[in-house]
Amino acid sequence: MTHSEYISACQRTELKDMPARLLNQSTGEVGTLQQCVWHEAPEAMLVKVDDEITTWWPENVRDISEEI
């Protein structure tokens, strides 16, 4: 995920109440973005997978919101 994709997903989730659907390309898991950490220098994303909250890193993630 590029920095601009990260910002877009974070803004949709946090400002428009339209949580981004994300694919973790390392694990194949699909989750819903809950919160971003550090908008200026992306470090991590809190993602809900099933009923659990986990941390994913932007370099391992693809936004699939438009694909579903």
C-alpha positions as CSV (number, residue, x, y, z in Angstrom):
1,M,0.0,0.0,0.0
2,T,1.4,3.4,-1.0
3,H,1.4,6.4,1.4
4,S,-1.5,8.0,-0.6
5,E,-3.5,4.8,-0.5
6,Y,-2.9,4.6,3.3
7,I,-4.1,8.2,3.8
8,S,-7.2,7.5,1.6
9,A,-8.2,4.4,3.5
10,C,-7.6,6.2,6.9
11,Q,-9.7,9.2,5.9
12,R,-12.6,7.0,4.6
13,T,-12.5,5.0,7.8
14,E,-12.0,7.8,10.4
15,L,-13.7,10.8,8.8
16,K,-16.5,9.3,6.6
17,D,-17.4,6.2,8.6
18,M,-16.7,4.0,5.6
19,P,-14.2,1.4,6.9
20,A,-11.8,0.2,4.3
21,R,-11.7,-3.6,3.6
22,L,-8.1,-4.7,3.5
23,L,-6.3,-7.8,2.3
24,N,-3.2,-8.9,4.2
25,Q,-1.0,-10.2,1.3
26,S,1.2,-12.1,3.6
27,T,-1.5,-14.1,5.4
28,G,-4.4,-13.9,2.9
29,E,-6.7,-12.6,5.7
30,V,-9.3,-10.0,5.0
31,G,-10.2,-7.5,7.6
32,T,-11.8,-4.1,8.2
33,L,-9.7,-1.1,9.1
34,Q,-10.5,0.2,12.6
35,Q,-7.8,2.9,13.2
36,C,-4.6,4.2,11.6
37,V,-1.4,5.0,13.5
38,W,0.6,8.0,12.4
39,H,-0.9,9.6,9.3
40,E,2.3,11.4,8.3
41,A,4.6,8.3,8.6
42,P,2.5,5.2,8.2
43,E,3.5,2.7,10.8
44,A,0.6,0.4,11.5
45,M,-3.1,-0.2,11.1
46,L,-5.5,-1.7,13.6
47,V,-7.6,-4.1,11.7
48,K,-10.6,-6.2,12.8
49,V,-10.4,-9.8,11.5
50,D,-13.5,-11.7,12.5
51,D,-13.9,-10.7,16.2
52,E,-10.2,-9.9,16.9
53,I,-8.3,-6.7,16.5
54,T,-4.7,-7.1,15.2
55,T,-2.0,-4.9,13.8
56,W,-1.0,-4.9,10.1
57,W,1.7,-2.9,8.4
58,P,0.9,-1.0,5.2
59,E,3.6,-2.6,3.1
60,N,1.7,-6.0,3.5
61,V,-1.7,-4.6,2.8
62,R,-3.9,-4.0,-0.2
63,D,-7.2,-2.0,-0.1
64,I,-9.9,-4.2,-1.6
65,S,-12.9,-2.0,-0.8
66,E,-13.7,-1.4,-4.4
67,E,-13.3,-5.1,-5.3
68,I,-16.1,-6.3,-3.0
